[in-house]
Amino acid sequence: MKIGASLFLVALGAILRFAVHVTNTHGFNIGTAGLILMIVGAVGLVITGLLMSTRQRTDVVHRSRTGEARTTYLEPRDTVEPN
């Protein structure tokens, strides 16, 4: 779950919990459904934050014959081809 989806669930849950007032739902509590959506969205935000903070990035510096340096940022699943 990405950050946008988590924020959407939190916002939708807050709307259902605090802004919608239905008097007759016959066994379905909209406020409880909103609370569940907010909890799921918050858990998604925490998990996404943890995964993003543990991501590794590798910096590879390439030097040309003239001495100019060029930095390439590689993600963990990228591969480096030998020159």
C-alpha positions in Angstrom: 0.0 0.0 0.0 1.5 3.3 -1.0 1.2 6.6 0.9 -1.6 8.0 -1.3 -3.8 4.9 -0.7 -3.2 5.1 3.0 -4.1 8.8 3.2 -7.2 8.1 1.1 -8.3 5.4 3.6 -7.7 7.7 6.5 -9.6 10.5 4.9 -12.5 8.3 3.9 -12.7 6.8 7.3 -12.7 10.2 9.0 -15.5 11.3 6.7 -17.6 8.2 7.6 -16.8 8.5 11.3 -17.3 12.2 11.9 -19.2 13.7 9.0 -21.9 11.2 8.1 -24.9 10.9 10.4 -27.3 8.1 9.5 -30.1 7.3 11.8 -31.3 3.9 10.5 -28.7 1.4 9.1 -30.1 -1.9 10.4 -27.1 -3.6 11.9 -24.4 -1.7 10.0 -22.6 1.1 12.0 -21.0 3.6 9.6 -19.0 5.1 12.4 -17.4 1.8 13.1 -16.6 1.2 9.4 -15.0 4.6 9.3 -12.9 3.8 12.4 -11.7 0.5 10.8 -10.7 2.4 7.6 -8.8 5.0 9.6 -6.9 2.2 11.5 -6.1 0.3 8.2 -4.9 3.6 6.6 -2.7 4.4 9.7 -1.2 0.9 9.7 -0.5 1.3 5.9 1.3 4.6 6.5 3.4 3.1 9.3 4.4 0.1 7.1 5.1 2.3 4.1 7.3 4.5 6.3 9.2 1.6 7.7 9.8 0.1 4.2 11.0 3.5 2.8 13.4 4.1 5.7 15.1 0.7 5.3 15.6 1.0 1.5 19.2 0.9 0.4 20.7 3.1 -2.3 24.1 2.6 -3.8 26.1 5.5 -5.2 28.4 4.6 -8.0 30.9 7.3 -9.1 32.2 7.0 -12.7 35.3 8.9 -13.6 36.1 9.8 -17.2 39.6 10.1 -18.6 39.5 13.9 -18.1 38.8 13.5 -14.4 35.1 14.5 -14.5 33.0 12.6 -12.0 29.5 11.4 -12.7 27.4 9.9 -10.0 24.7 7.2 -10.7 22.2 6.3 -8.1 21.2 2.6 -8.2 18.3 0.9 -6.5 19.0 -2.5 -4.8 17.3 -4.4 -7.7 19.4 -2.6 -10.4 22.4 -4.3 -11.8 25.8 -2.9 -12.6 27.3 -3.9 -15.9 31.1 -4.2 -16.0 32.9 -1.7 -18.3 
